[in-house]
Amino acid sequence: MVREKLKTPEGRKFLLALLVVFMIAAACVGRATIVGVIEQYNIPLSAWTTSMFVLQSAMIFVYSLVFTVLLAIPLGIFFLGGR
């Protein structure tokens, strides 16, 4: 039932809205995270180790995914709910 709804024009709009939400969340969380580390610990981006990049990237991905899942509920009701 869910797959049929996602193949409709409203379903495609829903998936596009989720992609936009994820990109916005990743940009905001990424900026806050990276700038926060640079300002808090006074470590310039050029001095970061590989493990720091991996850890911060994973944190940005997880937080962005959480924001996207939370916003998927009202977006799903708006796009996929009854008329």
Secondary structure in CASP SS format (residue, H / E / C, confidence):
PFRMAT SS
TARGET T0000
AUTHOR 0000-0000-0000
METHOD secondary structure of the structure
MODEL  1
M C 1.00
V H 1.00
R H 1.00
E H 1.00
K H 1.00
L H 1.00
K C 1.00
T C 1.00
P H 1.00
E H 1.00
G H 1.00
R H 1.00
K H 1.00
F H 1.00
L H 1.00
L H 1.00
A H 1.00
L H 1.00
L H 1.00
V H 1.00
V H 1.00
F H 1.00
M H 1.00
I H 1.00
A H 1.00
A H 1.00
A H 1.00
C H 1.00
V H 1.00
G H 1.00
R H 1.00
A H 1.00
T H 1.00
I H 1.00
V H 1.00
G H 1.00
V H 1.00
I H 1.00
E H 1.00
Q H 1.00
Y H 1.00
N C 1.00
I C 1.00
P C 1.00
L H 1.00
S H 1.00
A H 1.00
W C 1.00
T C 1.00
T H 1.00
S H 1.00
M H 1.00
F H 1.00
V H 1.00
L H 1.00
Q H 1.00
S H 1.00
A H 1.00
M H 1.00
I H 1.00
F H 1.00
V H 1.00
Y H 1.00
S H 1.00
L H 1.00
V H 1.00
F H 1.00
T H 1.00
V H 1.00
L H 1.00
L H 1.00
A H 1.00
I H 1.00
P H 1.00
L H 1.00
G H 1.00
I H 1.00
F H 1.00
F H 1.00
L H 1.00
G C 1.00
G C 1.00
R C 1.00
END
